[in-house]
């Protein structure tokens, strides 16, 4: 009941901000649905989502999330280019193939990610001490950097990383009262499972593995 009351209070307090958050949530939801379908339009719509989110997270003082979505702006451009222009990793239908991440790369990315979480948190603590939930925010931010790159390269394991991120962020956004994004990431939990299952059926259609 308290959660529902906070939800309606957020609408009444700043309806324009709530509307912007809602637009971001809807574009993000459609973006992930297109990603599961391996539809290249996931990238331009993801760009719209990232731009809206820059305003949302600046207002919420979640600076790590703000920087993350600035990164998303660039990575959506990269993903759009890679899926449309790359001549490697193609299926017989001409699509970018879903592949497993090589084991050596898994170990390398894991170590870099863990170290980066600590470094990022210390940096935010030093230069933006008024930021909220610094190390929780740092964890989801760095994991999202990793997951976004993995997604652009169409590594199946990206969905595992997204699942962890979605669980953490759903809790963070409920706590911060950013309800459209909290509900969005709750739905993302199910979509991450659905994405894993769908991509698993298509993995290695050309029998290739990509190196660093």
C-alpha positions in Angstrom: 0.0 0.0 0.0 2.9 2.4 0.8 4.5 1.6 -2.5 1.2 2.4 -4.4 0.9 5.7 -2.4 4.5 6.6 -3.3 3.7 5.9 -7.0 0.8 8.3 -7.1 2.7 10.9 -5.1 5.4 10.8 -7.8 2.8 11.5 -10.5 1.3 14.4 -8.6 4.6 16.0 -7.5 6.1 16.3 -11.0 3.8 15.0 -13.8 6.2 16.1 -16.6 9.1 14.2 -15.1 6.9 11.1 -14.6 5.8 11.4 -18.3 9.5 11.5 -19.4 10.3 8.5 -17.2 7.3 6.6 -18.7 8.5 7.4 -22.3 11.9 6.1 -21.4 10.4 2.9 -19.9 8.2 2.2 -22.9 11.0 2.8 -25.4 13.3 0.6 -23.3 10.8 -2.2 -23.1 10.2 -2.2 -26.9 14.0 -2.0 -27.4 14.6 -5.2 -25.5 11.7 -7.0 -27.2 13.3 -6.2 -30.6 16.7 -7.4 -29.3 15.2 -10.7 -28.3 13.8 -10.9 -31.9 17.3 -10.0 -33.3 15.7 -7.0 -35.0 18.3 -4.3 -36.0 15.8 -1.6 -35.1 16.6 -2.3 -31.4 19.6 0.0 -31.8 18.0 3.2 -33.1 15.2 2.8 -30.5 17.8 2.1 -27.9 19.4 5.4 -28.8 16.1 7.2 -28.1 15.8 5.4 -24.7 19.4 6.3 -23.8 18.9 10.0 -24.6 15.7 10.2 -22.5 17.4 8.4 -19.7 20.2 11.0 -19.5 17.6 13.6 -18.3 15.9 11.1 -15.9 19.1 10.1 -14.1 20.5 13.5 -13.9 17.5 14.7 -12.1 17.6 11.6 -9.8 21.3 12.3 -9.0 22.3 8.8 -10.1 25.5 9.9 -11.7 26.9 6.5 -12.5 23.6 5.7 -14.4 23.9 9.0 -16.2 27.4 8.2 -17.4 26.3 4.7 -18.3 23.5 6.0 -20.5 25.9 8.4 -22.1 27.9 5.3 -23.0 24.7 3.6 -24.3 24.3 6.5 -26.8 27.6 5.5 -28.3 27.1 1.8 -28.0 23.7 1.9 -29.7 25.5 3.5 -32.6 28.2 0.9 -32.6 25.7 -2.0 -32.3 23.7 -0.5 -35.2 26.8 -0.3 -37.3 28.1 -3.7 -36.3 24.9 -5.6 -37.1 24.3 -3.8 -40.4 27.9 -3.5 -41.7 30.1 -6.3 -40.3 31.0 -8.9 -42.9 32.1 -11.4 -40.2 30.0 -13.7 -38.0 27.2 -14.0 -40.6 24.6 -16.7 -40.9 23.4 -18.1 -44.3 20.6 -15.6 -44.1 23.0 -12.7 -43.8 22.3 -11.9 -40.2 24.9 -11.5 -37.4 25.1 -14.9 -35.7 24.7 -15.5 -32.0 27.8 -17.1 -30.6 29.3 -18.2 -27.2 32.0 -16.0 -25.6 35.4 -17.7 -25.7 36.5 -19.0 -22.2 39.6 -16.9 -22.2 37.6 -13.8 -22.9 35.1 -14.7 -20.1 38.0 -14.8 -17.5 39.5 -11.6 -18.9 36.2 -9.7 -18.9 35.3 -11.0 -15.4 38.6 -9.7 -13.8 38.4 -6.4 -15.6 34.7 -5.9 -14.5 35.4 -6.7 -10.8 38.4 -4.3 -10.7 36.4 -1.6 -12.5 33.5 -1.9 -10.0 35.8 -0.9 -7.2 37.7 1.8 -9.1 34.4 3.3 -10.4 32.9 3.4 -6.9 36.0 5.0 -5.5 35.9 7.6 -8.2 32.3 8.5 -7.7 32.9 8.6 -3.9 35.7 11.1 -4.4 34.3 13.3 -7.2 30.5 13.1 -6.6 30.1 12.4 -2.8 26.5 13.5 -2.9 25.6 10.6 -5.2 23.3 8.0 -3.8 23.9 4.2 -3.5 27.5 4.7 -4.8 28.7 1.1 -4.8 25.3 -0.5 -5.8 25.2 2.1 -8.6 28.9 1.3 -9.5 28.2 -2.4 -9.7 25.2 -2.1 -12.1 27.0 0.5 -14.1 30.1 -1.5 -14.8 28.2 -4.7 -15.4 26.0 -2.8 -17.9 29.1 -1.5 -19.7 30.2 -5.2 -20.1 26.7 -6.5 -21.0 26.1 -3.8 -23.7 29.4 -4.6 -25.4 28.6 -8.3 -25.2 25.1 -7.7 -26.7 26.5 -5.7 -29.6 28.8 -8.6 -30.4 25.9 -11.0 -30.0 27.4 -13.2 -27.2 24.7 -15.5 -25.8 26.1 -15.0 -22.3 25.1 -11.3 -22.4 21.7 -12.4 -21.1 23.1 -13.8 -17.9 24.8 -10.5 -17.2 21.6 -8.6 -18.0 19.6 -10.8 -15.6 21.9 -9.9 -12.7 21.7 -6.2 -13.7 17.9 -6.2 -14.0 17.4 -7.7 -10.5 19.7 -5.2 -8.9 18.3 -2.2 -10.8 14.7 -3.1 -10.1 15.4 -2.8 -6.4 17.5 0.4 -6.8 14.8 2.2 -8.8 12.0 1.1 -6.4 14.1 2.5 -3.5 14.7 5.8 -5.4 11.0 6.1 -6.3 11.7 6.1 -10.1 8.7 3.8 -10.6 8.4 3.6 -14.4 12.0 2.4 -14.5 11.5 0.1 -11.5 8.6 -1.6 -13.2 10.5 -1.7 -16.5 13.4 -3.5 -14.9 11.1 -5.9 -13.2 9.7 -6.8 -16.6 13.3 -7.0 -17.9 14.0 -9.9 -15.5 11.5 -12.0 -17.4 12.7 -10.7 -20.8 16.3 -11.6 -19.9 15.2 -15.2 -19.3 13.2 -15.1 -22.5 16.1 -13.7 -24.4 18.5 -16.4 -23.2 16.0 -19.1 -24.2 15.4 -17.7 -27.7 19.0 -16.9 -28.4 20.0 -20.4 -27.1 18.0 -22.0 -29.9 19.9 -20.0 -32.5 23.5 -20.0 -31.1 26.4 -21.0 -33.3 24.3 -21.3 -36.5 27.5 -20.8 -38.4 29.7 -22.7 -36.0 32.1 -19.8 -35.3 33.6 -18.4 -32.1 35.0 -14.9 -32.0 38.2 -13.9 -30.3 39.1 -10.6 -28.6 
